[in-house]
Amino acid sequence: MPKLAPFLSILVGSFAAGFAAGLPLEAVASAFSKGAGALLGDVGIIIALGAMLGALMAESGAADRLVSTILKHSTPRTLPWMMAAVALIIGLPLFFEVGLVMMVPIIFVMARRSQQPILRIAIPALAGMTTLHALLPPHPGPLIAVSALHADLGLTLGLGLIVAIPAVILAGPLYGIWLSKRMHVAEPEEMGQIFTAHQTTAEPPSFAISLVTILLPVVLMLGRTVAKLLLQPETFRI
């Protein structure tokens, strides 16, 4: 009989107990976050679940499938630019920490498969997510600035994109290519074992399923943001 990981067992059990007690979904999630947050920190729960997702993608072959498709449509010269674009798509609605957890398996598998220095692969991805986190809503920093300065959200987003695109180009692919020629960073042994060992020998999932798997948290978080902007409070309260 398959066993759940301890953290996932606690998560499922807590939600089941909350529902059995008659609490609404929002109250159950809030109570679990408050209790676990005292031990794990503000984003500890998200990072733990994201790490599980990353390990599942690596072991199932989903990360390898994504990497194979990206490599098929890119060359060694364009690969850093492709990684920056992937990071921009994934990181738009996510906090930096969460986006990083989701990108880690792709970065490590991509570096192994392409036989390129890990800095050449990782820096464009990090630059894409960092720039989004600093300049574009719905990330907390830009939203606080919009609120404090009473700025227009759409204008802030547009100006942020104007600044973000050249910033990502300079700090991502260009800097990553330059730095990888002058500095060698060995792949951490533990990370290499996690994302390359124990992969299933069965047929890996299709590219579409692999893409949906990694984009599902992005879509859910983006949907939550859109719903908060467009829907009245307690719209779906039963």
Secondary structure by P-SEA (a helix, b strand, c coil): cccccaaaaaaaaaaaaaaaacccaaaaaaaaaaaaaaccccaaaaaaaaaaaaaaaaaaaaaaaaaaaaaaaccccaaaaaaaaaaaaaaccccaaaaaaaaaaaaaaaaaaaccccccccaaaaaaaaaaaccccccaaaaaaaaaacccaaaaaaaaaaaaaaaaaaacaaaaaaaaacccccccaaaaaaacccccccccccaaaaaaaaaaaaaaaaaaaaaaaccccccccc
